[in-house]
Amino acid sequence: MRTIQFINERYSQLVFVMAAFLLMIGICFWYIGLTVRQHIDNNGNELIFSAQVQVNSMLNDAEGMLHLLEFAVPDNADSAESLQTLNTIIQRFHHWGQLQKPAFVVFCYVDGHYIDGERWVPPADYDPKNRPWYTGAMTKDNGKINYTRPYMSFASGKMIISLTQKLTAPDGKIRGVIGCDILIDEIAEYLQSIRVANRANICLFDQDVRVIISPNPLLLDKLSSEIGDAEAKLAEKMIGAKADTTGRCLSAYSYVGYDGVKRILYSNELSNGWYICSLIPTEHYYAEERTIRIVIGSVGLILMTALSLILIRINKAKDVAEERERSKSVFLAKMSHEIRTPMNTISGMSELILRSGSDLTPQMHNYASNIKHACASLLSIINDILDFSKIESGHFQIASEKYPVSSSVNNLINMIRPRIREKALDFFVFIDSRIPNNLIGDTNRIRQILLNLLSNAAKYTNTGSVTLSIDVFKKEKNKVTLQFTVTDTGTGVKEEEQSRLFDEFVQLDQKGNWGKEGTGLGLAITKNLVQLMGGEISFFSVYGKGSTFTVRVPQEIEYDIPFAVVPEPDSQPLLVYEPRLNYVQPLTETLDNLNVLYRIASDKTKLAKIINQLPYKYILLPAYAHESVAAVLAESITDAKIVLLADSAGIVQGSKVHTLLQPVYSLPIANLLNDVADVYETVEEEELRVQFRAPAARVLVVDDIAINLNVTEGLLLMYEMQMDFAESGAAAVELVQQKDYDIVFMDHMMPGMDGIEASVKIRQLPGEKYQKLPIIALTANAVSGMKDTFLQNGLNDFISKPIEMSKLNAVLLRWLPKEKQEKRQEVRKSAGAAAGAVVPNVMVPGLDVQTGLKMAGGSYARYIQMLNMLQTEAVRKTADVRESAAAGDWKTYTVYVHGLKGLLANLGAAALSQRAAALESAGKENDAAIITQHTESFLAELEQLRKEVAAFLQSVEVER
């Protein structure tokens, strides 16, 4: 009963399988029939070809003998001596002809004398000129051989075919005919020995498609009359059956014979114009095919029955397995929820304990920190188990989405940099600048793979370095295989344990790695992810010296735009001062890859020697070595800008310098030389040179962070423009319709309608002015490729955050109407200096006050105003971040932490701004594990900074 019920439930499925199987059998029938017929055709053609070769050989022997005889006949046969010579020659050739298969009877009629090889003497009334062999030869040109129709021999009374040739004297006089007779019975006897199948025969037709020979005399008679009726049709078919280059027949002809039997006729043309053919009854032709089809049909029915039974059993087992898998998934999801709920409570309570500040003893602080760290580790383990479960059950999906490599790499480095820095390891990155930047694939899974490998490298490396390399392994028209290499100088893997490296729940060298956290799932998940994407992973390791992991993953190319490009690399030479040899190689490899002209100085002596040799655009040196080479730089005459390679985003005070964060790879250097992105610049409290004022100009500043609006307002004050402000994209669209603006500064990432969406809406408004209105993007995501994104979506230009005065000035000069720019000759001091304000030398833990003052346009009062605004913004944004994280709304979460990143950068909280950047990257990648692990600690640091600022503001109020 259960089986019947199952069949009823799976009825449509079974019908489909049976229909598909029947279709397959039908295709097999057709294919096998075609194959068998081709096989029979090949056999028929092989037979015809073999017979053709034999008959051609016989005829060629006869023709060759006639050509030899032509030259052997004496010039005249008038004398008795010459006549005797001719007779001897004929006898010799006749003897040779008798040895052939079939035998030849040689004769001649020369100068009025008839000589026969069998010594037959013709009667008195015998006139050779009336015989078919003579008349046929006379119709041919000299040297041409004539083939007669079958006729009865006058001498023997048997049916023969004669091959004759006209004999001509040198003066052109016809002397007679030489020839040979072939007995038809002998040819028929040879052809009768050849069979294709039962009741199959070989026949000969002449060039007029008339029957010459048939092994069956009755068939010969019938065929003669039959072919006489359909001569034209048979002639057309047989003459049309031309041979290929090997002489084989290419086609066959089917017809109904005299006895009502349908036959297949194969034919081919002989060298003398005759046709040789085989006649096969159709029933024998198809007999083998029918037998094979019956066998296949029987076997097919048996297999279909067996397949149906197997299908029933497989479906039963599948249903059981799916039910078990569903139960397992539900259990894991429920357990994950049940575990996460108390873990979040524990983590939150430990966070509250850590915030209680001075009330904690060092021991209690340590206890709370350990609890928080344990919670983060446990959540990471849960995430690994869930990922592994999805992969194991086949529910893990690989996405196919467009993504820029530059953003993915930038986010990855921001996320892994703190982990590597915690262990005081060197971190090197090399990325081939020729990698296509716009790809299609699963960037989240690639990031997960690299994070696993880099985290492992950091975990098992105590001293030395971790290196990430990204190259092109193979590139085709629209596909590229990326090669990711992660190398460390850590503990390595013992040779005897390397075979188990990718096994699940395995931790190798437990004694040597005692105390290292983890489930043993990271590399197993990594290998599975690589294979799911159609890639491969390999590794090389030497115990005690380190490991190298290589991953190759194919990706589709959306646009073949290089990852990083310096348009004129030879025109922008760089000078690199780097005393640390291990830092020199990765830096020079990157510069070589970009084709940038550079010089390397490994000590101060060499630096002083080469610093004035070229017109360097930038001088790159480690941040720690800045003071040690200050004298050399001061004594030089170079106009090069100084770029410090720093391990953190802290700004070096008191110098006109740029700062690039380590690790430095191709993209930051290209952006540096191309004057975009990822460069922090500081200036001393000095006069800010403003080239013009624009009191008639009206600008709109759009940003969802009040402090950012305040910062931009401070920077724009010195231009004396009319300013309006909007805190959302929707509000900006409304204001643009109400007032005529000369320029709009549009923040990129905002909750609700972001800057790009708002710009598209503005461009869609009716009226030419909305098409021409300059819209300038304000963004902290100034990686390579973002400018193209802005331009493609209706924006005109962009300025990276934190806003640099020089770039702001250049944008205003470029986009404000020239008639509204009023030139002025005076030098305007910063807002603070102009007001005569004295900027105190204040210190606030967690803040670089000088950077904040710069962002406030040099106004101490405005900076204090910005710090006051932090009190409300921090509380509001903290609630927003927590709410979006709890809801799993990563898009909104990303927008909020992005806003905090800019807010903190404007205040001078560079380190905390970098933490916000890392969380922003995690939000973009939907990395719940990173967000869960680091959000609360980030918000705790933000709250601590708010308290420090509150204390500072209170002291300022007291002093007043």
N, C-alpha and C positions, 0 to 999 in steps of 0.2 A: 504493500500500500504506500509506504514512504517513497519507494522508487517511482511509482505511478504519479504520486503527488509532485515529486521532484521534476519528472518529465513534463508534467503539465505546466509547472512554473518556468521551465527552461524550454518550452515548446518552440518559441521563435528562434532561440539560439540553436537548437538541434536542427530545425528546418534550414537555417542559414548554413550550418556546417555541412549538412547533406547536400544542399544545392551546390555549395562550393566544391564538394567532393565530386559530385556528378559532372559539374563543369570541368573539373580537372581531368576526369576520366574521358570526357568528350574530347578535350584538347589532346589527351594522350592518343585516343583513337585516330584523330586527324593527323597528329604528328607521326604516329607509327605507320599509318597508311601511306603518308607522304614518303616516309623514310624507306618503307618496304618497296614502294614503287620505284623510288630512286635507285634502290639496290638492284631491283630486277632490270630497270633501264640500263644501269651500269653493266650488269651481266650481259644483257642483250647487245649493248654496244661493244663490250669486250669481245663477244663472240663474233659479231660482224667484223670488227677490226681484225681479229685473228684470221678469219676466213678471207678477208680482203687482202691481207698480207700474203697468204698462201697463193691465192688466185693471181694477184699482181706478180708474184715471183714467177709463177708458171708462164704467164703471158710475157713477162720481161725476158725470160729465157728464150722463148720462141722468137720474140722480136730481135733479140741480140744475135741469135743464130742467123736470121735472115740478113741482118746488116753485115755479118761476117761472110756469108755466102755471096753477097753482092760483090765484094771485093775479090773473092776466090774464083769466080766464073772467068774463063779465058776470054780474051778480047774477041775471038771469033770461034765459031764451031762448024766451019765449013769443011775442014779436012777431017779425015778419019782419025788422025792423031789427036787433034784438038777436041774432037767429039769424045774420044776415049778418055781424055783428061777430064772433061766435064762430067762424064759418067762416074769416074772414080771419085771426084769431089762430092757429087751428090750422094754416093754410097757412104762416104765417110761421115758427112753431116747427118745422113739418115741414121747411121749406127749410133751417133751421139744423141740424136733425138729420141731413139728408142730407150735410152737409159734414163730419161727424165720421167717425172710423174706429173701429169699424164704423158704418155709417149707421143712423139711427133712423127708424122710420115712426111718426109721431105721430097719435093719434086720441083721440076722447072720446065718451062717451055721457052727455049732460047733459039733464035735464028731458025725457027720452023721445026725444031727437034723437041719432042716431049720425052723427058727422062724421069722415071719414077724410082724412088729409093727402094721400093719393094720389088723392083724389076718387072712391074706390070707393063705389058705391051698393049696399048690401046687398039681397038678394032679399026678397021678401015674407015668406018663411017663416024669415027670419033673426031669431033671438031673442038679443040680446046678453046677457041675463041667464043664459043657459045656457052661455056661453063661459067657459073657464078663467080668462081675465083678469078677468072680472067677479066670479065667485064667489070668487077668491082675494083681490081687493081688499076684498070685503065682510067677510072674516074678520079684517081688520086694523083697528087703532084708527085714529082720525082722524090724518092727517098721516104715517102709516106706509106705506111702500112695500112692495108684494108682488112677489115674483119667482115666476113660474110655472115648472112643469116644461116641458121642450121639448114642443111640440105643433105640429100642422099648421095653417097659416094658412088660414082659410076663403076669403080673397080670392085669395092667390097659390098656395096649395097647397104652400108650402115650410115647413120646420121652423123655428120661431121660439121665442124666449123673450120674454115680455112683462113690463114693469115697469109696474104700475098703482097708482093711489092713489085712495081714496074721496074724493068731493067732497061737502061738507056745507054747508048754508045756515047763516046766523047763528042761525036759530031752532032749529037741530039737525036739520032735515029733510034727508034724504039726497037730493042732487040727481042723483048718478050717479057716473061713474068717468072719470078722465083717465088716459092711458097712452101707452107707446111700445113698438114691437116691434123686436127686434134679430135679424137673420138669423143663424142658427147657422153657416151656411157662411162668413160673413164672419169670425166669431170664430175658427173652425177654421183659416181661411186665415192669419190672423195667428199663431196658435199653431204652425202647421206650419212657419213660418219660423224657429222657435227650435229649436236642437239642442244637446244636451250631448255626444253622441258618435253614432257610426253606430247606426242602429236605435233611437235614443232618441226618446221622444215626450213632449209636454206635454198633459195632460188636465185637464178641469174636472169637479168633483163638486159637487152641491148640498149644502145643509146637512144632508140626510139621507144623505149619502155615496152618492148615486146619480149615475151618469155622465150629465153634461150634454153634454160635447163631447169628441170624440177625433178627431184628424186622420185616423185610419185607420178607415173605416167598418166593415171586418171586425173590427178590434180593438175597435171600439165595441160591436158586437154581442156579441163574446166576453166583453168586460169586463162588460157588463151582466149576462150570465148568471153569470159568475164571481163578480162582486161580490154578486150576489144570493145566492150560496151562502155567501159569507164576509163578508157585510155587517157583521155585528156586530164581527168581528175587525178589519176595515179601519177601521171607524168609530172603534174604540177607539184604534188606532194613529194615525190622522190627527188626531183631535181632541186626542190627547195630545201631538201635536207642536206645542206652544205656541211662539209667537215670543218672542224677547227684546225688549229695549227698542228695538232698531233695526228690529224687524220681521222678522228673519232666522230661518229654521228652525233648530232646535237638534238634530234627530234625523232618522234615516232608517229605513225599514222594508224588510226583505228578504222576498221571497215567490216561490213558483214559479207561473208563469203558466199560461194555458190550453194553451199549446203545449209545456209541459214545460221552458220556459226560465226559469232563475232570474233575477229582476230585482231591482233596487234601486229603491225608491220614495221620492222626496223629496216632502214636502208642506208646505203652509202655508195658513193661513186667510185668506180675503179679507175686506174690510170689510163685505160683505153676508152673511157667514156661509157662503159657498161655500168650497171647497177647490181649490187649484191644485196639481198634482203633476207630477213627471217620472218616467218609467219608463226605466231604463237596464239593459240586459242585463249580467249579472255578468261575462261573459267580456270585455266591453269595459271594464267598470269596473276589472278587475284587469290589463288588458293592459299598461298603462304600468308598473305595479309589477313584473310578471314580467320585462319587458324590462330594467328597472334592476337587478333582482336578478341576472339572468344576467350582465350586464356586470360588476357588483361581484364576483360569485363568480369570474369568469374573472380579473379583475384581482387579486383576493385570492390565488388560487392562484399566480399569477405572482409576486406580492410575497412570499408565504410561501416559495417556492422561493429567490427572491433573498435573502431575509432569512436563511434557513438557511445559504446559502453565505457571506454576509457574517459571520454569527455564527461560523462555522468559522474564517474568517480573523482576526476580532477576537480570538477565544480564543487562537489561535496567537500573535498579537502580544502579547496580555496575558500569556501564559505566559513569553514571551521577556522582556517588560518586568519582570515580577515576579522572574524569575531574576536579571536585572541588578540590580534593586533589593535583592534579598536579598544578592547579592554585594557591593553597595556598602555595605549596612548592616553586614555581617560585617567588611568591610575597615575601616570607620570605627570599629567597636567594638574591633577588634583593635589598630588603630593608636592609639586612645585609651588602651587598656590599656598598650600598649608604650611610649607617650610618658609616661603618668602614672607608671609604675614608676620610671624613672630620675629623673623630675622630683621625685618624693617623696623619693628618696634625696638628690638635690642640695639640696632644701629642708631636709631634716632635718640634713644635714651642715652647711649654713650656719647653722642654728639652734644646733647644738653649738658651732660656732666662736664665735658671738656670746655664748654662755654662758660661754666660757672666762675672761671678766672681764678682770682687770688684765694678763693675759699678752698681750693684743692691743694693737698700736699703733693709733693713730687711722686710719691708712691701711688696715690690715688689717680693722678694724671696718667701714670704709666699703665695702671690697670685698665683705665677707660680706653686708652690708645690701643692696647692689646685686644680688647673686646671689639672695637671698631675694625681693626685689621682682620680679626678672625671672621667677622661677619662678611667682609668683602671677599675673603678667600672662599668661604662657603658658598656665596652666591656665584662666584666664578665656577666652582665645581658643578653646581646645579646647571648652569648654562651649558657646560661641556657635555653633561649627561644627556640633556635634552637635544642638543645638536646631534650627538652620536645616535640617539634613538631615532631621530628623523631620518638620518642617513641610512641606518640599518633597515628601517621599514620602507624605504623607497619614497618617502614623502618629502624629501629635501629637494627643493626646486632651484635650478640655476636660472637667474634672470638674464635677459638680453636687453640692455638699456644703453642709450648714448651717454658717454661721460668724457670729460676732459682729464687726461692723464695728469696735467699740472695740478689741478685741484686735489685729485686723489693722493698724489705724492705729498703735497703740502700738508694735507690732513694727517696722513700716515706719520710723517716726521714729527708733526706737532704732538701726536699722541704718544709716540715711542720715546721721544727725546727725554722727558722727565724720568722714565724708568731707567734709561741708560745712565743719565747724569747722577741718579741716586747712588750708583755704585762707582762713581768717579772714573768711568771708562771713556776712552776716546771713541767717538762716533764718526765714521766716515761714510760718505754717500757719493757714488758715481752713477750718473744717469746719462746715457747716450743722448745727445741733443737731437739726433736724427730720428728718434722714436716718433711715430705719428701721434699727435696730441689728442685727436678726436677719434675715439674708438667706440665700439659697441660690444658690450659684454656685461659681466657681473662684477662691478667694481667693489661691491661690499664683500664678496667672497675672496677676491684677490687681497683686499685689505686684511681680512681675517687670516688668510694664509700667511701673509707677511708679518702680521702682528704676532702670530704663534711662533714663527721662526725667530723673529727678533727678540721676543720676550724670553724664549728658551736660551738664545745666545747670551742675553744679559744675565739670566738666572744662573747659568753654569759658567760664567766668566767672572773671575775675581779681580784680575789685573789684565791690562792690555787694551784691546779694542774690539769693536763690533763694526763690520763693514757691510753696507747694502749696495749692490750693483744692479742696474737695470739696463739690459741691452736688447738689441734686435737679433734673435737667433735665426729667423727665416722670414722673408718678406715676399709676398706674391702680389698680384694685382689689387685685390681687395681684402687680403688677410695678412696678418702679421703674427708671428709667434714671439712673444716676449720672454726673455730669459731673466729671471730674478735669482740673484746669488747672495746668500747671507753667510758671511765668514766671521768666525770669532776665534779668540786665542784662549778659550776656556779649557775645561777638563777633558773634552773629547770623549770618545766611546771606545771601550775595549774591543779588540778585533773579534773575540769570541761572542760578544753580545750584540754585534752590529746587525745580525740577521733578525733580531727581535725588536729593532728600533721602532718600527711602525706598528707593533702589536698593541691591542687595546689593553688598558688597565695595567700596563707594564712600566715600571720605573727601573732603569738600568743602574748598575753600580750603586746599590742602595747604601753600602758602607761608605763609599767615597762621597756620595751626595746626601748624606744623612742631614735631615733638617730642611731639605728643599721641598717646597710645597708643590702640589699638583696631583692630578688623577691618573696620569699616564694616558690621557685621551687626546692631548693636544696634537701630537704628530699623527695619530691614527685619523683624526678628523681632517687634518691638513692633507694627508695622502688621498683620502676619499674625495675631498673637495676638488683637488687637482684632477683626479681621474674623471669626476663628474663633468668637468669643463673640457675634457678631451686632452688634458695635458699629461705631463710626467714629472716625477720628482726623483732626485737621486742625491746621494751625499758621499762625502769623503771625510774620514776622521782619523786622526792620530791621537792615541790616548796620551793625555798630559800636555798636548800642544794645541788642540783646537779642532774645529769642524767646519766644513763648508757644505751648505745645502744649496742645491740648484733646482729651480722650478721652471718649467717651460709650459706656457699657457697660450693657446691660439685665441686671437681676438679679431673681430671684423673691423675694418677701417671705415670710418664715416667720412672724414676729410683727411687727406694726407698732408697735414700741416705739421712741420717739425715741432718737437717739444720745446726747443729753445733755439733762437737764431740771433746772431749779431750781424746786422746787414753789412757793415764795413769793418771787419775785425782788425785789419792792418792799420786802420786810421785811429785806433783807440788803444795804444799800448798800455800795458799794466806793469807796475813794479811790485813784486811780492817780496816782503821781508818775513822770513820764517826760519827761526833758528832750530825748530824741532823737525828733525829729519823725517819722522813718521808722518808728519802733516804735509810735507813737501810733495810726496808722490801723488796722493789723491788730488791735490790742488792742481798740479801740473798736468795730470791726465785730463782733468776737466777743461783746462785752458786749451790744451792741444785739441780736444774734441770740438771746441768752439772755434778753432782756428784763430784764436786771439794771439796777438803779438805780446810777448811778456819777457821780463828779466827776473831772475831769482837772486836774492841776496840772503845768505845764511848767517852773516854776522855784520856788525856795524861798520867794519872796515870796508867790506865789499859794498854795502849800502851807500856809504859816502862816495865811493868810487864811481858807481853807475847811476846815481840818482839824477845827475844832470845830463846823461848821455842821450836820452830821448825825451820828447815832449809827452810825458806820461799823463794820462787822464786821471788815473787813480793810483794811489799807493796802498796796497793791502798789507796789513800787519796785525799780529795778535793783539788783543786788547791789553793783555798783561805787560806787553813790551812797549807800550806807547810812551811812557815816561822815559824809558831807558834810551830811546832813539830820538827824543825830543830835540836834543842839541843838534843832531845830524840834520833833522828836518828843518830846523830854524836856520842853519847855515847854508842850506841849499837855495838855489834860485828857481826851483821848479814851481809851476802853478798847479801841480796835481792836487787833487782832493784826497784827504786821508780817509781810508775805510778800515775800521777796526773789526776784526773777526772775533766776536764775543761768544762766550758760552751761555749767556743769558741776555734778556732784553733790557737789562739795566743800561741807562744812557751814561756815557762818560761825560763828566762835567768839565766846564771851563775850556772847551776847545771847539773849533769848527770842524766837526768830524761826522762821518757817516758810520753806521754800525750794521754789519751783517751777522746774523746768528749762525753759529755752527750747528750742524754740518753745512758747509758751503758746497753747493753742487751747481750744475750747469744753469738751472733756471734763475736762481738769485743773481748769478754773475751776469747773465744775459739781461735781466731786468735792470741791473745796476748800469750796465753800459748803454741800455736803451732808455734810461731815465724813467723807469717805472718800477713801483712796488717794492715791498720787502726791504726797504731801506729806511732806517731811522736817522733823523738828522737833528742835531742840537745846535743852538746858537747861544752865545753869551747875552746877558742883558745889555744890549747895545741898541743903537738907533735903528729903527725899522724903516727902510727906504720905500716910500710909496710914490709911484711915478705919476699918479693922477688922482683926482677926486671926481665923483659923479653924483652930485646932489639931485640931479633930475632923474636919475635912474631908479627903477623900482625892482627889487628882487624878492623872490619867494624862497624861503629855506624850509625844507620838509625833512623831519626826523621824528621818530617816536620817542626819543630820549630827550628830556628837557635839558639836561646838562649839555648834550651835544648841540642843541639849538643855541644855548648860551655861549658855547665855545665859538661856534660859527659867527654868531652876532658880534662877539668881541673882535674877531679877526676882520670883520667887514666894517666895523665902526670907523676905522681910519679912512675909509673911502667915502664916508659921509653920504651913503646911499639910503634910500627909503626901503625899509625891510618889513616884510610880513612873515609869519611863521605858521606852519601846519604840523600837527603831530600824527598824521596818517595820510595814506595815499588818497583815500576818498575825499578827505578835506582839501587836499591839494587840487584835485580835479574841480571841486566846487569853487575854490578861490580863483583859479585860472579863468573861469568863466565870468567872474565878477569884476576882475581888475585886469588891466593891461600890464603885464610884467615884461621886463627886458631880459630876464634870465631867471631860471629855476634851478636851485640846487636840490637834488632829489636823493634822499637816502635810499640805499638798495634794499636791505632786508628790514621789513616792518611787518608786524602782525596784520592779518586781514589782507588788504590790497598792498602788495609790495611796490617798490619803486619802478620796476619794469612794467608791471601791470598798470600802474597809474600813468606812466608815460605813453603806453599804448592807447589808453583811454583818451588822453589829451590829444594825441595825433588823430584820433577818430572823430573829434569834434568838428562840426561844419565851420568852415572859414579858413582862409589862407593863413591868417596870423598864427593859428595853432600848429600849422605845418612848419612855420619858420621859427617858432619860439625856441630859443636855445635851452636845452635841458641838460644839466651837468650831473652826472652820477657822483654821489658820495659813498664810498665803499671801503670796507676793510679787507675785502677779498680781491686784492689787486694782483692776482696771479696772471700768468700769461694766458691769453685767450679771453679774459673777461672783457677787455675793451671791445673785442669783436662782438661779443654777446650784447653789450650795451648799444653799439652802433646798429646792429641788426634789428634792435627792438625800439628804434626811434629816438634814442638819446644821442647827444652830439659829442660829448666828451666825458671824462671822469677825473676825479681827484681821489687819491688814496688817503685813508685815515691812518694815523693822525695827519691833519692837514698841514702842509708846509706852506709858509708864506710865499715863497718864490713860485710854487706851482699855482697857488691861488691867484697871485698877481698876473701870471701868464695867461690863465684861463679868462680872467676878467678883461685883459687887454684884447684877447682873441674874440670874445663873444659879445661884449657890451657894444652897443652902437657907438661908432667913433664920434658922432656929434655930441654925445653925452659925456665924453671923457674930457675933463678940463685939466690940462697940464699945469703943474706947479713946480716951482724951482726950489722951494724951501724943503728942508729935511724935517720930517715930522718924527718926534720921538714917540716911543711907545706910550700907550694910554696912561700907564702908571707914571712914567717919567714926565709926561706933559703936564700932569696934574701936580707935579712936584711931590708926589708921594714917595715916601721912603720905604723900600722893600726890606723888611727885616730878614735876618738869617734864621729862618725857622726850621725845625725838624719835626716831622710827623712819621712815626714808624709805618713802613709799608708804602710811603709816598716819596716820589722824587719831586719835591716842591718846585724846583727850578723848571722842570719840564711842564708842570702844571701851570706855572706862571706864563711860560711861553705860549701855551694853548689859550690862556686868558688874555692874550694880546699884551702881555707885560703888566697887566693891571692887578695889583695885589688885592684891591677891593673886589674886583670881579672874580678873582680866584676864591676869596672868602665866600662870595655869593655862590659859587659853584660847589664849594664844600658843604654849604648849608643845604643846597639842593640834593646832595648825596644822601642826606639823612632820610628824606622822604622817598627818593628814588630807590635806594637800597632795600627799604622795607617793602615797597610795592613790587619791585622786580623779584625779590626773594619769594614772595607769595605766588607770583605768576609762574616762576620757574618750578616751584614745588608742585603746583597744581597741574601744569602741563606734563611734568614727569610722571606724576601719579596716574594720570589719564592715558599715558603712553602716546600722547600727541607730540611726536618728535619734531614735526614741522614747526609747530608753535614754540616748542621748547627751544629749537635752534634759533628762532628769531629773538627770543628773550635773552639767551646767553650771548648772542651776537651783539645785542644792544648793550649788555653789561660790559662786553669786551671793549667797545668804543668808549663808553662812559669812563671806565677805569683808565684807559690809555690817555684820555684827555686830562684826567686828574693827576697823572704821573704814577699810577700804580701799575707799572709795567709787568711785574711778575704775576700779579693776580689777573691782569689782562691776558697774559699768555695761557693761564689755566682756563679762562673763559674761552679762548680760541680752541683749545684742545676739546672742551666739551661741545663747542659748536661743531667741530669736525665729527665727533661721535654722533651728534644729532643728525647731521647730514647723512651719515652712514647707517642710521637706525640701530646703533650699537647700544642696546639696552644694558649690557653688562658694564660697559665703561661708564655710562650715565649713572647707573645705580651705584657703582663703586665710588665715583668721585664727586657727584653733585653735592651731597651733604657736606663734605669736607670743604668744597669750594665756597658754599654758602656760609659755612662757619667762619672761614677766613674773611669773607666779605663782611660778615657781622662784626668780626674783630676789628677790621679796618674802620667800619662805621663808628665803633666805640672809640677808637683812637682819634678819629676826626672829631667826634662829639666832644671828647675831652679837650682837644686842641681849641675848638671853637669856644668852649666854655672859658678856657684860659684867656682867649683873645677878648671875650666879653668882659671878663674881670678886669683886664688891663685897661680897657676903655673906661 
